[in-house]
Amino acid sequence: MTGSHDPAMLTKAETLVEALPYLQRYAGRTFVVKYGGHAMGDPDLAHDFAEDVVLLKAVGINPVVVHGGGPQIGNMLKKLGVESRFVDGLRVTDKATAEVAEMVLSGAINKEIVRWIAGAGGKAIGISGKDGGLVTARKVQRTTRDPDSQIEQVVDLGFVGEPSHVDTNVIKTISDAGMIPVIAPIAVGEDGDTYNINADTMAGAIAAALGAARLFLLTDVTGVLDKQKNLLTDLRPADIEVLQQDGTISGGMIPKLETCVHAVEAGCEAAVVLDGRVPHAMLLEIFTSRGAGTLIRK
């Protein structure tokens, strides 16, 4: 992160033009971007996101997009009259819910992002973890503690998985052909069943397997804040452990940071938690001195 500009003072044109020399130092490298949250539902932010991804490709970076879609899955389940139950933020997924999740993620959302990128002048191919054997999943196991007896119980989340193996050949083939892979977090399990995977987890595993220069998690928050609500711009795994123990980090930020730590410890150079509601947040993170989010590295 270099430069001296205040991100709030930058116009769209300045953001795109002035970012170029800083982005070019990453030519030939890979950026994995997890895209989701409210930014997905805002047409202006969606356009900015697609513009940024196309720019990355134009300067020689290989962007890989992994998208979520929890709210959209929830909306579709409501329309179909299917009730959702969550454990530790993960949707309990029976066979019917898994089929709806795949339909929404690999269908409508995936192809809409492909369309946005095409509209910004790029070429994208929408796939899921199933395609080309990209991701093999294993069933997620969770335990909960009964508040009265304090006995731990295993909770069956159904068809919720996590990556057990990533074969990057299909991603490299798409990228080498000058196109941008857009990946839905659905994969075949070791048992042959279809599993829904948390998009952050999927992106982290792919970033590690690719040895990506950056993993960007675009979220609905500014980044990691201290107890005075100031943005923490640079963290190491040991810092995160301390912040979690003293309660500075809590709730949904914990699994996001765990994903970042796992990614950087497994081969990704650095991960960044960013506010996807900020126009051109990825570019601002790369070329401003303060950055636009929280950078995690070893």
Secondary structure as the mmCIF struct_conf table of DSSP 4:
data_model
#
loop_
_struct_conf.conf_type_id
_struct_conf.id
_struct_conf.beg_label_comp_id
_struct_conf.beg_label_asym_id
_struct_conf.beg_label_seq_id
_struct_conf.end_label_comp_id
_struct_conf.end_label_asym_id
_struct_conf.end_label_seq_id
HELX_RH_3T_P HELX_RH_3T_P1 PRO A 7 MET A 9
HELX_RH_AL_P HELX_RH_AL_P1 LYS A 12 GLN A 24
TURN_TY1_P TURN_TY1_P1 ARG A 25 GLY A 28
STRN STRN1 THR A 30 TYR A 35
HELX_RH_3T_P HELX_RH_3T_P2 GLY A 37 GLY A 41
HELX_RH_AL_P HELX_RH_AL_P2 PRO A 43 ALA A 58
TURN_TY1_P TURN_TY1_P2 VAL A 59 GLY A 60
STRN STRN2 ASN A 62 HIS A 67
HELX_RH_AL_P HELX_RH_AL_P3 GLY A 70 LYS A 79
TURN_TY1_P TURN_TY1_P3 LEU A 80 GLY A 81
STRN STRN3 PHE A 86 VAL A 87
TURN_TY1_P TURN_TY1_P4 ASP A 88 GLY A 89
STRN STRN4 LEU A 90 ARG A 91
HELX_LH_PP_P HELX_LH_PP_P1 VAL A 92 VAL A 92
STRN STRN5 THR A 93 THR A 93
HELX_RH_AL_P HELX_RH_AL_P4 LYS A 95 GLU A 102
HELX_RH_PI_P HELX_RH_PI_P1 MET A 103 ILE A 109
HELX_RH_AL_P HELX_RH_AL_P5 ASN A 110 GLY A 119
TURN_TY1_P TURN_TY1_P5 ALA A 120 GLY A 121
STRN STRN6 ALA A 124 SER A 128
TURN_TY1_P TURN_TY1_P6 GLY A 129 LYS A 130
HELX_RH_3T_P HELX_RH_3T_P3 ASP A 131 GLY A 133
STRN STRN7 VAL A 135 ARG A 145
TURN_TY1_P TURN_TY1_P7 PRO A 147 SER A 149
STRN STRN8 GLU A 152 VAL A 166
TURN_TY1_P TURN_TY1_P8 THR A 168 THR A 168
HELX_RH_AL_P HELX_RH_AL_P6 ASN A 169 ASP A 176
TURN_TY1_P TURN_TY1_P9 ALA A 177 GLY A 178
STRN STRN9 ILE A 180 ALA A 184
BEND BEND1 PRO A 185 PRO A 185
STRN STRN10 ILE A 186 GLY A 189
TURN_TY1_P TURN_TY1_P10 GLU A 190 ASP A 191
BEND BEND2 GLY A 192 GLY A 192
STRN STRN11 THR A 194 ILE A 197
HELX_RH_AL_P HELX_RH_AL_P7 ALA A 199 LEU A 210
TURN_TY1_P TURN_TY1_P11 GLY A 211 GLY A 211
BEND BEND3 ALA A 213 ALA A 213
STRN STRN12 ARG A 214 THR A 219
BEND BEND4 ASP A 220 VAL A 221
BEND BEND5 GLY A 223 GLY A 223
STRN STRN13 LEU A 225 LEU A 225
TURN_TY1_P TURN_TY1_P12 LYS A 227 GLN A 228
BEND BEND6 LYS A 229 LYS A 229
STRN STRN14 LEU A 231 LEU A 231
STRN STRN15 ASP A 234 LEU A 235
HELX_RH_AL_P HELX_RH_AL_P8 PRO A 237 GLN A 245
TURN_TY1_P TURN_TY1_P13 ASP A 246 GLY A 247
BEND BEND7 THR A 248 ILE A 249
TURN_TY1_P TURN_TY1_P14 GLY A 251 GLY A 252
HELX_RH_AL_P HELX_RH_AL_P9 MET A 253 GLU A 265
TURN_TY1_P TURN_TY1_P15 ALA A 266 GLY A 267
BEND BEND8 GLU A 269 GLU A 269
STRN STRN16 ALA A 271 ASP A 275
TURN_TY1_P TURN_TY1_P16 GLY A 276 ARG A 277
BEND BEND9 VAL A 278 VAL A 278
TURN_TY1_P TURN_TY1_P17 PRO A 279 HIS A 280
HELX_RH_AL_P HELX_RH_AL_P10 ALA A 281 PHE A 287
BEND BEND10 THR A 288 ARG A 290
BEND BEND11 ALA A 292 ALA A 292
STRN STRN17 GLY A 293 ILE A 296
#
